[in-house]
Amino acid sequence: MIPTNSDPAWYLYILDCDGRYYYTGITTDVERRLCQHRRGKTRGARATRGFQRIEPAYTVAFDTRALAQRAEYRLKKLLREEKRHIVEDQPTAAQLLRRLGVIHQEED
């Protein structure tokens, strides 16, 4: 699950928006995406427009886009309270995938 040196890592990230909203996304460059969200000028950053404070709350690296997308899809379905627990716990990629039901214990 950890990225290799030959391929760019895919990062799943959660942004804390004004302490009221968690935004979840994936990217290969977290800093670039954070700047885009803060500026609110790109189409992909629409959901975070209007928030005064947008801060990274959780970031985890995956070695493939597919795994990052599967985790993102499952994470977006969680309630805010469940996302808060993930932000507090800061699980590794493998722990997050197990927690979201993307992989099972024996696949690790």
GROMACS elastic network, one bead per residue, 0.5 to 0.9 nm:
[ bonds ]
;  ai    aj funct       b0    kb
    1     4     6  0.89269   500
    1    61     6  0.76434   500
    1    62     6  0.52201   500
    1    63     6  0.54643   500
    1    64     6  0.79588   500
    1    67     6  0.82986   500
    1    93     6  0.63260   500
    1    94     6  0.65176   500
    1   108     6  0.89633   500
    2     9     6  0.80509   500
    2    61     6  0.62966   500
    2    62     6  0.54485   500
    2    63     6  0.54844   500
    2    93     6  0.74075   500
    2    94     6  0.87454   500
    3     6     6  0.83945   500
    3     7     6  0.69994   500
    3     8     6  0.71215   500
    3     9     6  0.51740   500
    3    10     6  0.78242   500
    3    61     6  0.66785   500
    3    62     6  0.56601   500
    3    64     6  0.76429   500
    4     7     6  0.58688   500
    4     8     6  0.76283   500
    4     9     6  0.75277   500
    4    63     6  0.65318   500
    5     8     6  0.72445   500
    5     9     6  0.84949   500
    7    63     6  0.73435   500
    7    64     6  0.83661   500
    8    28     6  0.67012   500
    8    63     6  0.74873   500
    8    64     6  0.84240   500
    9    27     6  0.84980   500
    9    28     6  0.58840   500
    9    29     6  0.85502   500
    9    61     6  0.60510   500
    9    62     6  0.58713   500
    9    63     6  0.53269   500
    9    64     6  0.69588   500
    9    65     6  0.80774   500
   10    26     6  0.67250   500
   10    27     6  0.56754   500
   10    29     6  0.79742   500
   10    60     6  0.84171   500
   10    61     6  0.56684   500
   10    62     6  0.51889   500
   10    63     6  0.62155   500
   10    64     6  0.61861   500
   10    65     6  0.56721   500
   10    67     6  0.86169   500
   10    68     6  0.63319   500
   11    25     6  0.82723   500
   11    26     6  0.53639   500
   11    27     6  0.53303   500
   11    28     6  0.58610   500
   11    29     6  0.75257   500
   11    30     6  0.70586   500
   11    59     6  0.64748   500
   11    60     6  0.55094   500
   11    62     6  0.60380   500
   11    63     6  0.86917   500
   11    65     6  0.84286   500
   11    68     6  0.66608   500
   12    24     6  0.72886   500
   12    25     6  0.57960   500
   12    27     6  0.67224   500
   12    28     6  0.88600   500
   12    30     6  0.86532   500
   12    58     6  0.81387   500
   12    59     6  0.57395   500
   12    60     6  0.54898   500
   12    61     6  0.64898   500
   12    62     6  0.76977   500
   12    68     6  0.58967   500
   12    69     6  0.80286   500
   12    71     6  0.76943   500
   12    72     6  0.66262   500
   13    23     6  0.81341   500
   13    24     6  0.57020   500
   13    25     6  0.55245   500
   13    26     6  0.60619   500
   13    27     6  0.80052   500
   13    30     6  0.75969   500
   13    56     6  0.72578   500
   13    57     6  0.75525   500
   13    58     6  0.55253   500
   13    60     6  0.65752   500
   13    61     6  0.88391   500
   13    72     6  0.85219   500
   14    22     6  0.62309   500
   14    23     6  0.54812   500
   14    25     6  0.66802   500
   14    26     6  0.88856   500
   14    55     6  0.86742   500
   14    56     6  0.61838   500
   14    57     6  0.55260   500
   14    58     6  0.51125   500
   14    59     6  0.65457   500
   14    83     6  0.85473   500
   14    87     6  0.77728   500
   15    21     6  0.81095   500
   15    22     6  0.55075   500
   15    23     6  0.50254   500
   15    24     6  0.64371   500
   15    25     6  0.84687   500
   15    34     6  0.83686   500
   15    54     6  0.63127   500
   15    55     6  0.54702   500
   15    57     6  0.52850   500
   15    58     6  0.71085   500
   15    59     6  0.89322   500
   16    19     6  0.57337   500
   16    20     6  0.73461   500
   16    21     6  0.60673   500
   16    23     6  0.66796   500
   16    53     6  0.78280   500
   16    54     6  0.57232   500
   16    55     6  0.52235   500
   16    56     6  0.61388   500
   16    57     6  0.57267   500
   16    58     6  0.88380   500
   17    20     6  0.60112   500
   17    21     6  0.50988   500
   17    22     6  0.60765   500
   17    23     6  0.72234   500
   17    48     6  0.71642   500
   17    51     6  0.60412   500
   17    52     6  0.75769   500
   17    53     6  0.56992   500
   17    55     6  0.65662   500
   17    56     6  0.88215   500
   18    21     6  0.68295   500
   18    22     6  0.89958   500
   18    51     6  0.61243   500
   18    52     6  0.63286   500
   18    54     6  0.64035   500
   18    55     6  0.82658   500
   19    22     6  0.79063   500
   19    53     6  0.81195   500
   19    54     6  0.86865   500
   21    48     6  0.89492   500
   21    80     6  0.75395   500
   22    57     6  0.85625   500
   22    80     6  0.69728   500
   22    83     6  0.74535   500
   22    84     6  0.82332   500
   23    47     6  0.77218   500
   23    48     6  0.73534   500
   23    76     6  0.82959   500
   24    72     6  0.67899   500
   24    75     6  0.75044   500
   24    76     6  0.65453   500
   25    68     6  0.89964   500
   25    69     6  0.85582   500
   25    72     6  0.64357   500
   25    76     6  0.87150   500
   26    29     6  0.88243   500
   26    30     6  0.82192   500
   26    33     6  0.89281   500
   26    65     6  0.83690   500
   26    68     6  0.66152   500
   26    69     6  0.70625   500
   26    72     6  0.70472   500
   27    30     6  0.61514   500
   27    32     6  0.88441   500
   27    33     6  0.71034   500
   27    65     6  0.86749   500
   27    68     6  0.87836   500
   28    32     6  0.88923   500
   28    33     6  0.87673   500
   28    65     6  0.89076   500
   29    32     6  0.54951   500
   29    33     6  0.63911   500
   29    34     6  0.87364   500
   30    33     6  0.51841   500
   30    34     6  0.60499   500
   30    35     6  0.86441   500
   30    56     6  0.89598   500
   30    59     6  0.82336   500
   31    34     6  0.50897   500
   31    35     6  0.62783   500
   31    36     6  0.86780   500
   32    35     6  0.52295   500
   32    36     6  0.63018   500
   32    37     6  0.87523   500
   33    37     6  0.61185   500
   33    38     6  0.85315   500
   33    45     6  0.82451   500
   34    37     6  0.50885   500
   34    38     6  0.61374   500
   34    39     6  0.85999   500
   34    54     6  0.79628   500
   34    55     6  0.79562   500
   34    56     6  0.76409   500
   35    38     6  0.50630   500
   35    39     6  0.61118   500
   35    40     6  0.83956   500
   36    39     6  0.51438   500
   36    40     6  0.58651   500
   36    41     6  0.66468   500
   36    42     6  0.64254   500
   36    44     6  0.83894   500
   36    45     6  0.63771   500
   37    41     6  0.76299   500
   37    42     6  0.77209   500
   37    44     6  0.80872   500
   37    46     6  0.77184   500
   37    47     6  0.84139   500
   37    48     6  0.60888   500
   37    49     6  0.72824   500
   37    54     6  0.76102   500
   38    41     6  0.84531   500
   38    45     6  0.81571   500
   38    48     6  0.76210   500
   38    49     6  0.76486   500
   38    51     6  0.83551   500
   38    52     6  0.84702   500
   38    53     6  0.80840   500
   38    54     6  0.64173   500
   38    55     6  0.89283   500
   39    42     6  0.79989   500
   39    45     6  0.82710   500
   39    49     6  0.80109   500
   40    43     6  0.80561   500
   40    44     6  0.85496   500
   40    45     6  0.53950   500
   40    46     6  0.61854   500
   40    47     6  0.85138   500
   40    48     6  0.68457   500
   40    49     6  0.52397   500
   40    50     6  0.81493   500
   41    44     6  0.85261   500
   41    45     6  0.68487   500
   41    46     6  0.75922   500
   41    49     6  0.84359   500
   42    45     6  0.53343   500
   42    46     6  0.69082   500
   43    46     6  0.56494   500
   43    47     6  0.89559   500
   44    47     6  0.76193   500
   45    48     6  0.58101   500
   45    49     6  0.69163   500
   46    49     6  0.54341   500
   46    50     6  0.89869   500
   47    50     6  0.85990   500
   48    51     6  0.61112   500
   48    54     6  0.77542   500
   49    52     6  0.85542   500
   51    54     6  0.66908   500
   56    59     6  0.74361   500
   57    87     6  0.60541   500
   57    88     6  0.86671   500
   57    90     6  0.89177   500
   58    86     6  0.79850   500
   58    87     6  0.56025   500
   58    88     6  0.86125   500
   58    90     6  0.65043   500
   59    90     6  0.81566   500
   60    68     6  0.89600   500
   60    90     6  0.84470   500
   60    91     6  0.81258   500
   60    92     6  0.67060   500
   60    93     6  0.59613   500
   60    96     6  0.88565   500
   61    64     6  0.89751   500
   61    68     6  0.79048   500
   61    92     6  0.84751   500
   61    93     6  0.65679   500
   62    65     6  0.72739   500
   62    66     6  0.88883   500
   62    67     6  0.65804   500
   62    68     6  0.59354   500
   62    93     6  0.66432   500
   63    66     6  0.87867   500
   63    67     6  0.75868   500
   63    68     6  0.81429   500
   64    67     6  0.55521   500
   64    68     6  0.65468   500
   64    69     6  0.87607   500
   65    68     6  0.50804   500
   65    69     6  0.60306   500
   65    70     6  0.85693   500
   66    69     6  0.51307   500
   66    70     6  0.61679   500
   66    71     6  0.86503   500
   67    70     6  0.51137   500
   67    71     6  0.61895   500
   67    72     6  0.84999   500
   67    97     6  0.84649   500
   67   102     6  0.83613   500
   68    71     6  0.52230   500
   68    72     6  0.60479   500
   68    73     6  0.86047   500
   69    73     6  0.60256   500
   69    74     6  0.86234   500
   70    73     6  0.51905   500
   70    74     6  0.63933   500
   70    75     6  0.85764   500
   70    97     6  0.87001   500
   70   102     6  0.70253   500
   71    74     6  0.52669   500
   71    75     6  0.59579   500
   71    76     6  0.85472   500
   71    96     6  0.77389   500
   71    97     6  0.64084   500
   71   100     6  0.69628   500
   71   101     6  0.88754   500
   71   102     6  0.68493   500
   72    75     6  0.50043   500
   72    76     6  0.60196   500
   72    77     6  0.87448   500
   73    76     6  0.54088   500
   73    77     6  0.68092   500
   74    77     6  0.53956   500
   74    78     6  0.70254   500
   74   100     6  0.62682   500
   74   101     6  0.82983   500
   74   102     6  0.80728   500
   75    78     6  0.54174   500
   75    79     6  0.87218   500
   75    82     6  0.88884   500
   75    83     6  0.73404   500
   75   100     6  0.70842   500
   76    79     6  0.81009   500
   76    83     6  0.86141   500
   78    81     6  0.80101   500
   78    82     6  0.59158   500
   78    83     6  0.63812   500
   79    82     6  0.52665   500
   79    83     6  0.63909   500
   79    84     6  0.86911   500
   80    83     6  0.50464   500
   80    84     6  0.61182   500
   80    85     6  0.87926   500
   81    85     6  0.64903   500
   81    86     6  0.89291   500
   82    85     6  0.51950   500
   82    86     6  0.66223   500
   82    87     6  0.88678   500
   83    86     6  0.50751   500
   83    87     6  0.62711   500
   83    88     6  0.86337   500
   84    87     6  0.50101   500
   84    88     6  0.61368   500
   84    89     6  0.85546   500
   85    88     6  0.50117   500
   85    89     6  0.59631   500
   85    90     6  0.83904   500
   86    89     6  0.50693   500
   86    90     6  0.57711   500
   86    91     6  0.67679   500
   86    96     6  0.80824   500
   87    90     6  0.53914   500
   87    91     6  0.82217   500
   88    91     6  0.87416   500
   90    96     6  0.86296   500
   91    94     6  0.78342   500
   91    95     6  0.54573   500
   91    96     6  0.55818   500
   91    99     6  0.89367   500
   92    95     6  0.51079   500
   92    96     6  0.60413   500
   92    97     6  0.85809   500
   93    96     6  0.51413   500
   93    97     6  0.61790   500
   93    98     6  0.86786   500
   94    97     6  0.51738   500
   94    98     6  0.62519   500
   94    99     6  0.85353   500
   94   103     6  0.80900   500
   94   108     6  0.70819   500
   95    98     6  0.52150   500
   95    99     6  0.60402   500
   95   100     6  0.86039   500
   96   100     6  0.60724   500
   96   101     6  0.84632   500
   96   102     6  0.84629   500
   97   100     6  0.51800   500
   97   101     6  0.60586   500
   97   103     6  0.55835   500
   97   104     6  0.80499   500
   98   101     6  0.50003   500
   98   102     6  0.59486   500
   98   103     6  0.51018   500
   98   104     6  0.55914   500
   98   105     6  0.67073   500
   98   108     6  0.86481   500
   99   102     6  0.77151   500
   99   103     6  0.83691   500
   99   104     6  0.87884   500
  100   103     6  0.78799   500
  101   104     6  0.65178   500
  103   106     6  0.82169   500
  103   107     6  0.61607   500
  103   108     6  0.73449   500
  104   107     6  0.54732   500
  104   108     6  0.70665   500
  105   108     6  0.57059   500
